[in-house]
Amino acid sequence: MDSRKVSSLSILSDGSDSTVSRGINLILEKIGAISVSDAVNPKSVRSSGNFVSILSGETQIFVAEVRLRADSDCLASRYALLDLPGIKDDKRYLDATILATNPADVRLALLGERKNKERFVCIVEVVTSGRSLSMGKEMATYDKASMLGKGLSHIVSCIWTGQQGEADVFVCGNILRKLKVEDNGSVLKPTSGRVPVPPECMDGTISICVATSANKKGFSVISSFRTKSAGKNKYQINWFQGRNDDISVPAGKSSLKLPEEQEPTVILADSRDSRAIFLVTNNGSDQTASLYKLCRGRKLEEPISTFPFPVSEAVFVTGGDKNLFLVALDQSSLSLRVFHLTKTEGYRGQQPVWSACTQLTTIVPSFHAVSCAQHSWQLQPVIADTILSPACPYQLGLATLLTGSGDIATEPESGIHYRLRLMGGDQQNDVILIVLDDLERTFESEEELLSSMTLKM
């Protein structure tokens, strides 16, 4: 049995010319559009559960409840254009986000400015219990500038973490500050979570996103900024790590610089997996946009997809069947373009061709890689004898991933043990290349964790 640290495995396992495609394992498919023509100069597209909010001008907000499925039309079952509070007092709103304090209660967190230029944050109720959506009361306000910082421009919330009646909100200007929503929105107060924005990023925040998981205390805040530089370093993306109410300054590999033809307009986090972060960049010269997988400490690779229109606002919405949908604002048509984002299975979904040994076609399941935790993987004695005979040129392997303590490692997304039966074929006969590709897919963004494990073949 071959036993090696995962970090020491070479992509060319046998020194031959065989290679494996290590491209993007995600597919984006357009499935429809939802009109938002009622909104004026729409911006600040946000989502929480099935609800999407869009700031309309500086005094109204468009709220829609969407039900998305990959096999049906894209529809907003309810929607309304609602007046924001304080219009008569000449208040205007710069940014907005929608959030939940429990599964039944929907709230808006608004970043506003009074007539005297003082900026504030307030929590407003959205009434969802009737047939239509309506604006409820203004529940809480906080405006202490010494705590919020200067030049406030963005407000964002994270997914509901399971704490009844509570939610977390972040505002960004010259500092990043975490606020706490309590008592279903009746209380809004700052926490000790505060960190300055890097000096080179003071030219303006473009996008901000919070990645966290339900019932987890840790979180990441990923933000894109304009910098004072030009050309290839015009934009910068920073990762702020946090736990409870503490936020740390970006350090080490926590920043990524981008050129002016890759303006980082939207950062997105998959609510099902806090490790999955995505980035939309705009190319101003040809008026297109591209979607990338964003990994801390790595340069951008090939885009997952390219859009024929610029994207300034987008969100993820999880469907009822747990599928993930990208909802992007198309300013030219005043619509939300809906795309279905799926992950390819790699070698776990590819059936090999065995032209030199057709007896192997009776193997069930017959994929290149089969999870021993999910399938009956043992081979019939007659098939095993065929593979081991000199007449069969195809490789067979069993791969087990072990933790530092010697236990079988679990896959981050499914929680099942990582143990695979591997079969070579005409197009790919190197089982080590097959397992390397599968490891990269399964442990994506978990390189540090993976480097401490041992792979036994």
Disulfide bonds with the S-S distance in Angstrom:
none
